[in-house]
Amino acid sequence: MTSAAAALGADGFSNVLQLPQARRVCVVMVDGLGKALLKQRGGHAPFLRQAMENSRTLGSAFPSTTAASLASLGTGLAPGLHGMVGYDVLDPDQDKVVNQLGGWDAKVDPHVWQPYPTVFEQVAEHLPVTTVSLPRFAESGMTRAALRGSSFRPGATSHARTLAAAEALAATDRALVYLYFNELDKAGHRFGAASAQWGGELEELDSDMRRLTRQLPADTLLLLTADHGMLDVAEEFRFDYSADPALVAGVRHTAGEPRLVHLYFEPDATAAHREQTTAAWRATYGNQAWIITREEAINRGFFGQVDPRVLPRIGDVMVAAREPVAFYDTRRVPETAMSVVGQHGSLTKAEREVPLLTLAAPTKRR
């Protein structure tokens, strides 16, 4: 999004992706469309598959989950600064795990939790900025934290959103439009990314993008990317780790997602106790997951630069799934959560590599 702003001529942004200059830019965000999945299921998307020939690969934020990646898209910052470091994480002020996506905590002020100005807020000083998304996201905590600063056009269906984006682009001679699709992610979670339902949603997306390109005004750059990929986890590889006392000994809170678990120790847990629990995880699941301490994750740059206010939101230990497995704490989540098929959150290429497709480019000026 920062490169898109630079391509539009907005001051203060670096065009790292070297996007062509344009009067209008539309960034399409497809929730859950990993590069590997687009390659595997490309038969369902001939229009997007053709664009893959000259595409680039981007990396999602860490964890590879919507809250972290959309916040990085919206702010241009790494999770260690914007603070959206998981699906749900510890709020140290409340000593409570809070959701950062669909169930925002009433006591968490989005502007305080994520205090940095968004790209939308900065660009809106120079030209019209529009978000086209589902109606329920208009005033959500996630939107107010990471994507605030644009005018909002709701669309309940993918067709309605495509039409709204085309109208917003045509309304002025300069514009930045953000267009969001969540249908693939929903189908993947429920049925799996290998399912017929997921393929059907990809076909619908392909049709939407083909139609949108035909409706674009001149001098428009149309880009498509994703927040994360996805892989399917078979039922027998969805583990309830809370059933093993050794894995939760001295752990006060658990958070994150099934493929990137955050473990927060009791404040009085000794170093020996912490090491013992960490060792128990490595002994039990070390062949299927990376067991990473907070210090190791920060030193390896997973979260980028980390603001001191964000540090306690990150787990003392993180369990990052390496194989197609998922980890649940059924003391904290309903048993129905273990029915989710498509999963993401960890470090694998399937989860972190996403495409950057140029679906339409401005005509070169003579």
DALINMO-V717887 format. One line per field, one symbol per residue. ss: DSSP state (2 for helix, 1 for strand, 0 for the rest). phi: phi as a letter, one per 30 degrees, with the letter a starting at -180 (. if undefined). psi: psi as a letter, one per 30 degrees, with the letter a starting at -180 (. if undefined). A space follows every 10 residues. Layout:
ss->???
phi->???
psi->???
This chain:
ss->0222222000 0000000000 0001111111 0001222222 0222022222 2222011110 0000022222 2222200022 2200000111 1000011110 0001000002 2220000022 2220000111 1110222000 2222220000 1111000222 2222222222 2000111111 1022222222 2000022222 2222222222 2222200001 1111110000 1100222111 2220222200 1111111001 1111100000 2222222222 2222200011 1112222220 0000000222 2000001111 1000011100 0000222220 0110000022 2211111111 000000
phi->.dddddddid dibcdddhdd dadbbccccc djcddddddd ceddbddddd dddcdbcccd dcddbeeddd ddddcicded cdiccldbbd cddchadbdc bcbeddccde dddbddddde eddddcadbb ccadedcebd eddddcbdjc dccdadcddd dddddddddd dbdbabbcbc bcdddddddd cjdcdddddd dddddedddd ddddcdddic cccbbbcaca bdcdedcccc dddceddbdi cdbbajbeca dcccdeecdd eddddddddd ddddbddcad cbdedddddd idcidcdedd edddddbbcc dccdbbbbcd dccddddddd cdbakccdde ccdbdbccca bddddd
psi->eeeeeeffgk kgkkiefhkk klfkkkjkjj jgileeeeee gfffieeeee ffehllklkl lklileeeee eeeffgllef efgigleklk jfefhkkkkg cfhkkfgjje feeifkklee eeeffelkkk kjakefgegl eeefefglfl kkjljfleee eeeeeeeeef flfkkkkkkk kgeeeeeeee flfgleeeee eeeeeeeeee eeeffkllhk jjkkalflal lkjlefgjkj fffjeffgkg kekkablfgi kkkklkegkl eeeeeeeeee eeeegffflk jkleeeeefg gegakkkeff effkkekkjj kelilkkkjf ffllfffgfk dkllfaflee efklljkjfk lkkkk.
